[in-house]
Structure formats: structure tokens, C-alpha cells
Amino acid sequence: MNGASRDALAAARERLDALTDSTSVDAAQLAGELASVTALLDREVSLRRVLTDPAQPGEAKAELARRLLSGQVSGTAVDLVAGLVRSRWSRSRDLVDSIEELADTADLTAAQRLGRLDDVEDELFRFGRIVASDTGLRAALTDRGATAAAKSELLRSLLGGRADAVTERLVTRLVTAPRGRSLESGLESLSKLAADRRNRMVAVVTSAVPLSDVQKQRLGAALAKLYGHPMHLNLDVDPAVLGGIRVQVGDEIINGSVADRLEAVSRRMAS
């Protein structure tokens, strides 16, 4: 997003944080209601164009949203959506993307309240690794010919009772309504949102063998000092690295594996 849409989303994030700071707001319920609004506006293209029409007064669009949603979702959700459509948007799709992000953030807030945010982060990461290593599973979850009900049932069999309820809801929404995203990019976006809840950066750490608790603590402290932010470690084990570790933070990669050093030596010998 850029321009007006970026500013509108930033303001909406602040409103959501203010709402969910109150324990009287059921963050999980709000997440489900915002997800329903996302589905509605994704389906009704003409409606979202009306709600983002820059030629229409913001208050008139907000009142239309109130009339459509009142009695369908809670007053909290109505007020949040009304504030969103009152803002200016660069593209009509940006409004839907923003409501979807707020839905996911509300669910992550619910996990944070219960002290389960770290678990959800880890489960999202592990699920992404499972999908990446199982082409059959990925094909089943991304099959355009499969119904949403069939995909939901498959995910229930995989995650039900094994993962946090928030993880299951987030993954199910992504799989059943990808809205043009790949499964991988959607999971990555969810992981970043989860990290943002604690203002943390995410480091994907690949090692030949599992790291000990002491090693994880030292690595996390070193990366936090290097980047100036608390760091959440997503840990992966890959014998192909031979030894050492490989760390990726965003687009930056820190290579410290034996395999990388051997490859570098081979390149120098070849040249």
C-alpha cells in the first residue's frame, strides 16, 4: 500500500489497538466479525467501490456501512469499519486487505491476552515448514477445485487439538479464502503480524542440529543487540548446512554454516 491507503491503515491499526486494550472487547469475536466483513466486501465488488469512492463524503459512506452491518456484527466492529470507510483509499482493494489484516491482528491479540502468542508464532512457522516439505498436502490445500468445507475439514484433522485455536482459525481463513495470495506468502504475512504484536523482529535460524536453550538465548540476545529490536527465533533443522548456523532476518542473510564456507572456497578456487 502507499499514499492514502497506507495512512488509513495506520490510523485503523491505532483504533484497533485502542479497542482491544479494553478487556471488555472480545478480541476473538471481533476477529471473526471483521473476517466476515472481509468476505462480504471481497465478494461484492460494487459495494466496496461505493465505500471507497473519493467523490462521496466520508460520513455518507460511514453511514452506509452502519446501515449494512448493524445487527449483523457487534457495535465495536461496526464502528471500526465505519472509521475505515470514512478514510480515503488509493484502491478499493486496499480497504478489504486492511480489514483482513485487522481481523488477523485481533485474533493474535486474543492469543497474546492468554499468553499464547509465542505458541501461535511457532505453530505458524512449523506449519509452513510442513507444507513446504509435503507437496501432496500443499496441493490439497491450494486446490481451486476443492470446496472450502473440504479444506476446513482437512485442516481440522491436521491441527484440531494439536495447535492453538487462534492458529487454526488464522490458517483456515488463509487456506479457504486466499484472495490471490500464495499459501507461503500468506503464512509469512501472518508470522510478521504475530511478531509485530510484541514489536519484535523475526529471525529464521537454520542449524544442522537443534540448538540448546543456552545457545538460543545467546543468539537471541546477540541478534537483538545487532538489530536494536527484540528478536523472535523461528528454528529449523537442516543437516545440509553441515555445521554452524544460517540466519535470515527479513531480506538479510547471515551465513555461518560449513556448507556456505565450503561453497565460498570452491568459488575462489574456480576463479
C-alpha atoms as one frame of an Amber mdcrd trajectory, in Angstrom:
protein
   0.000   0.000   0.000   1.049   3.585  -0.473  -0.276   7.098  -0.151  -3.758
   7.487   1.292  -4.228   3.747   1.872  -1.087   3.474   3.983  -2.194   6.389
   6.166  -5.712   4.973   6.503  -4.407   1.579   7.581  -2.024   3.132  10.113
  -4.930   5.032  11.689  -7.068   1.870  11.721  -4.318  -0.077  13.488  -4.245
   2.557  16.213  -8.032   2.378  16.621  -7.900  -1.407  16.836  -5.160  -1.276
  19.470  -7.201   1.215  21.487 -10.274  -1.015  21.284  -8.520  -4.251  22.160
  -6.688  -2.640  25.069 -10.064  -2.797  26.778 -10.754  -6.177  28.345 -14.450
  -5.625  27.662 -13.827  -6.206  23.951 -13.780  -9.869  22.900 -10.825  -9.830
  20.503 -11.566 -13.299  19.104 -15.189 -12.377  18.387 -14.088  -9.117  16.767
 -11.659 -11.067  14.582 -14.443 -13.323  13.321 -16.715 -10.359  12.603 -14.030
  -8.493  10.668 -13.304 -11.675   8.712 -16.990 -11.809   7.755 -16.860  -8.203
   6.564 -13.730  -9.041   4.558 -15.585 -11.884   2.832 -18.566  -9.631   2.102
 -16.526  -6.839   0.526 -14.309  -9.273  -1.355 -17.449 -10.772  -2.888 -19.362
  -7.526  -3.518 -17.065  -5.527  -5.788 -19.623  -2.768  -6.464 -20.192  -2.246
  -2.743 -16.531  -1.810  -1.910 -16.186   0.640  -4.792 -19.005   2.729  -3.352
 -17.439   2.593   0.112 -14.081   3.803  -1.237 -15.386   6.332  -3.786 -13.356
   9.528  -3.180 -16.180  11.597  -4.688 -18.546  10.605  -1.859 -18.448  12.301
   1.578 -16.751  10.182   4.203 -19.650  10.460   6.635 -22.127   9.290   3.981
 -20.001   6.177   3.354 -19.705   5.551   7.079 -23.483   5.770   7.474 -23.973
   3.293   4.613 -21.612   0.865   6.329 -23.527   1.273   9.576 -26.863   0.533
   7.900 -25.480  -2.563   6.188 -23.692  -4.034   9.206 -25.821  -3.033  12.190
 -27.435  -6.119  13.650 -25.051  -8.372  11.701 -21.905  -7.727  13.759 -21.172
  -6.066  17.091 -21.222  -2.313  17.566 -17.453  -2.391  18.023 -16.968  -3.969
  14.599 -19.460  -1.544  13.022 -17.630   1.463  14.472 -14.267   0.158  13.307
 -15.460  -0.459   9.745 -17.263   2.895   9.651 -14.000   4.593  10.567 -12.221
   2.695   7.813 -14.634   3.694   5.049 -14.594   7.299   6.278 -10.907   7.381
   5.330  -9.539   7.849   1.821  -8.156   4.837  -0.076  -5.845   4.677  -3.094
  -7.539   1.479  -4.317 -10.810  -0.161  -3.314  -8.993  -3.462  -2.737  -6.803
  -1.814  -0.101  -9.851  -1.416   2.139 -10.537  -5.156   2.054  -6.880  -6.036
   2.598  -6.814  -3.735   5.621  -9.935  -5.199   7.213  -8.461  -8.669   6.714
  -5.237  -7.596   8.424  -7.202  -6.155  11.335  -9.097  -9.440  11.669  -5.834
 -11.374  11.875  -4.371  -8.865  14.318  -7.436  -9.122  16.561  -7.039 -12.907
  16.671  -3.354 -12.555  17.533  -4.316 -10.109  20.274  -6.642 -12.772  21.684
  -3.696 -15.184  21.793  -1.492 -12.546  23.410  -4.033 -11.966  26.192  -3.906
 -15.663  27.020  -0.105 -15.759  26.950  -0.206 -17.951  23.831   1.277 -15.608
  21.237   4.688 -17.324  21.239   2.986 -20.676  20.667   0.967 -19.299  17.753
   4.102 -17.818  16.165   5.918 -21.122  16.429   2.941 -23.110  15.121   2.572
 -20.877  12.078   6.254 -21.336  11.316   6.143 -25.106  11.771   3.012 -25.415
   9.656   4.758 -23.513   6.866   7.688 -25.910   7.037   5.361 -28.919   6.931
   3.573 -27.575   3.860   6.875 -26.781   2.148   8.078 -30.369   2.625   4.812
 -32.104   1.628   3.822 -31.405  -1.973   0.702 -33.535  -1.664  -0.567 -31.564
   1.304   0.200 -28.262  -0.379  -1.663 -29.386  -3.492  -4.706 -30.360  -1.430
  -4.742 -27.044   0.448  -4.365 -24.941  -2.703  -6.642 -26.985  -4.989  -9.056
 -24.495  -6.574 -11.494 -27.285  -7.285 -11.807 -28.290  -3.621 -14.550 -26.723
  -1.525 -13.856 -24.514   1.464 -15.627 -27.085   3.628 -13.319 -29.865   2.441
 -10.221 -27.755   3.112 -11.510 -26.769   6.533 -12.087 -30.413   7.397  -8.576
 -31.319   6.262  -7.095 -28.572   8.430  -9.237 -29.662  11.356  -7.822 -33.159
  11.057  -4.277 -31.754  10.950  -4.491 -29.003  13.565  -7.516 -29.727  15.730
  -6.344 -30.428  19.267  -2.701 -30.128  18.198  -2.447 -26.369  17.654  -3.813
 -23.300  19.373  -7.347 -22.333  18.346  -6.028 -18.998  17.033  -3.512 -20.782
  14.809  -6.259 -22.995  13.410  -8.527 -20.008  12.695  -5.763 -17.998  11.014
  -4.630 -20.873   8.802  -8.191 -21.876   7.927  -9.070 -18.347   6.804  -5.909
 -18.164   4.715  -6.490 -21.536   3.038 -10.222 -21.166   2.392 -10.028 -17.524
   1.278  -6.507 -16.841  -0.043  -7.638 -13.781  -2.012  -4.908 -14.126  -4.603
  -2.078 -14.857  -2.167   0.102 -17.932  -2.246  -0.031 -20.120   0.827   3.610
 -19.351   1.558   3.260 -15.559   1.338   0.114 -15.669   3.443   1.830 -17.634
   6.206   4.797 -15.270   6.091   2.475 -12.270   6.481   0.781 -13.887   9.465
   4.147 -14.573  11.098   5.165 -10.938  10.654   1.895  -9.747  12.166   2.469
 -12.027  15.133   5.956 -10.609  15.632   4.623  -7.063  15.389   2.361  -7.699
  18.350   5.453  -7.557  20.558   7.388  -5.146  18.354   9.791  -7.943  17.610
  11.688  -8.887  14.502  11.715 -12.479  13.250  14.903 -14.415  12.559  14.718
 -17.741  10.720  17.587 -19.810  12.127  18.687 -22.986  10.323  21.181 -25.292
  12.016  22.493 -28.788  11.390  21.355 -29.935  14.848  18.858 -28.468  17.351
  20.227 -25.565  19.356  20.375 -25.826  23.121  18.425 -23.412  25.320  21.639
 -21.587  26.180  22.567 -21.255  22.502  19.102 -19.926  21.669  19.286 -17.346
  24.450  22.759 -16.186  23.396  21.794 -15.994  19.732  18.595 -14.097  20.503
  20.489 -11.605  22.687  23.199 -11.123  20.044  20.667 -10.522  17.260  18.629
  -8.157  19.431  21.780  -6.135  20.098  22.722  -6.172  16.409  19.311  -5.047
  15.105  18.199  -2.943  18.052  14.924  -4.854  18.477  13.746  -7.842  20.489
  14.089 -10.899  18.250  11.848 -13.942  17.897  13.680 -17.031  16.648  11.988
 -19.441  14.240  14.178 -22.537  14.456  14.661 -25.066  11.676  16.974 -28.077
  11.483  18.587 -28.992   8.169  21.533 -31.455   8.105  22.552 -29.991   4.735
  24.103 -26.970   6.445  26.725 -29.416   7.875  27.597 -27.215  10.844  27.187
 -23.719  12.202  24.001 -21.771  11.555  22.270 -19.743   8.874  20.211 -16.739
   9.998  17.748 -14.792   7.871  16.200 -11.547   9.128  13.889 -10.100   6.507
  15.878  -9.982   3.274  19.255 -10.121   5.048  21.054 -13.431   5.367  23.889
 -14.153   7.792  25.708 -17.270   6.697  27.785 -19.172   9.219  27.439 -22.764
   8.073  30.197 -25.117   6.985  28.372 -25.674   3.705  28.441 -21.943   2.949
  32.145 -21.704   3.755  32.921 -24.721   1.540  30.914 -23.171  -1.271  32.809
 -19.903  -0.887  36.145 -21.747  -1.013  35.025 -23.629  -4.114  34.106 -20.356
  -5.837  37.506 -18.843  -5.031  39.315 -21.961  -6.356  37.258 -21.925  -9.534
  38.117 -18.289 -10.175
